[in-house]
Amino acid sequence: MIHVASRQQVESLVMSMDSNESLHANGAIIKNSAIFERFNVVSLLDSGLASPFIHSIYTENPKNLFTLHVEDVHPGSGHDVQFRCFTKDDATRFLRWLSKIDCQKDFLVHCWAGISRSGAFGQFLAEYLRHDMQEFHANNPSIKPNKWILKTLRMTARSYV
């Protein structure tokens, strides 16, 4: 199953998985192994080019964590000068990561709001891993996938060896 979530939902989930967990002032979670035992995690964070850098909520960096710093914009939008857009290199890096993990495990995909960037990654994962799309959308009704990110992932996957 693929779960698309906001950062706040993920923080709540992690806290509920182990009552011994606590948060640093910057939001990083102390001792978060339980989440990585249950999920492959895709964490999409702002790049910090135009806003204060948003820190990862994870203190560990296991092989089933993919982190990318990218904004919810597309090239030519007028915002692409001050923000970091998703690229084909990012998509290739993501596909390489997918080839090295256990894709039978559930996925937890999150960005700040859990709608656009994470929606694009979640939808791509559902398509790429041949999940039931009706079930995916029923479980993630609030997503509005970023079209640029989804298109780039799909195009890169077609040519990925």
N, C-alpha and C positions, 0 to 999 in steps of 0.2 A: 504494500500500500504506500501511496505517496501522500504525505501531509504537507500542505502549504500553510505557513503561519507567519505572523508578525513577530518581531523581536520580543515584544512584551509577552505574547503567548508562549514563546519558547522559554523565556525566563521563568514563567509560572510553571511550565511543564517540568523543567529541570528542578525547580525547588520542590515540586510535589513528588518527584521520584526518589528523593533522599532528604529526609528532614535534617540531616547534618550539613546540608549545603548552605552557604551564605554568600552574600554579595560584597565585593569590594566597592569602594566609592565610585570607581569608574565603570561599574557594571560587570566586571569580569567575575565569573563564577568560580569559587574554590571547589575543587574536587567534583568533577563532572563526568566521571567515567561511566556512570549508569546510562547516560544518554547515548554514548557511543556503543554500548553493548546492545542497545535496542534498535538504533537507527544508523544509517549512513546519513551524514549531515552536510547540507549545502548551505553555506552562510554567505549571504550577499550583503556587503557593507558599502556605505558611501565611501568615495575615494578621499574625501577631505580636501579636494583641490579648491573648493569654493566655500566649504563650511568646516566647522571643527571636525577633526578626525574622529570617527566613531570606532571605538575599540571593540575587538571581538569579545564575546561573552564567555569564551572558552579559555581555560588555562592550559589545556592539553592540545596537542596537535597530532592525533592518531591518523593512520592512513585512510580511515573512512570519514575524514573531515575535508571538505573542499571549501576554501575561502576565496572570495573574489571581491576586490574593491572596485566598484563600478556604479555609475549613476543611472537613473531611470530616464535616459535621453537617447537620442539617435543622431547619427551624423547629419549635418545640414539643418538641424533644428534651430540653430541660432544659439543654443545653449552648449553646443559641443566644444566651444573654445574654452569655456571655464569649467566644464565638467568632463569626466572620463567616460567615454562611450565604450560599449561592449564591442570587442573585435573578433575577427576570425581566429587570432592567436589565443584569445580567451576560450573560444569554443573548442579549439584543438586541445588545449590544456585540460578542459573539462572532460572531453572524450577519452583522453589518455588516463585520467583519474578513474573514470568509469570502468575502463578495461582492467584495472588493477584491484577492484574491490568486489565484494560479494553482493551482487545486484539482486539476490533473493531476499535480502534483508529490507525492511521498510526504510523509506527515505523521509527525512524531515528537511524541508526546504524553507528557508526564511530570509526575509529582508526586513527593512524597517516596518513597513505597513502590511506585508504579506499579500500584496495584490498584484503588482505589475512585474517586477523583476523576478520574484519567486514564482509568480504565476507562469511566466514564460518557461523557467527552468522546470517547474513541476509538470506542465503540459508536455514539454519536450521529453522528459523522462517517461511519462506515461505512454507516449507514442513510441519512443525508441525501445522501450522494454515490453511493448505490446500489451499494456494493461487495458482493461475495459475502460473506454473513454467515458461512457455514461456513468460508471461508478466513480471514476476520477472526478468528474464535474459535480456529481452529487455530494461527494465528500469535501469538495473545495468550491462551494458555490460563489464565493466572493472574489474569485480571481478575475483579473482583466489583463491577460498576458501582454507584456511589452512586445509589440510586433517586430521591432528591429532585432531584439534578442532572440525571439523565437525563430525568425527567418534565418538569422545567422547560424544558429544551432542546427537547424534542419539542413541548410546548404552545406555546412561543414561536415555534417554526418554523412551526407551522400558521397563526399569525396574522401572521407577518412579511411585510412588503411590500417 
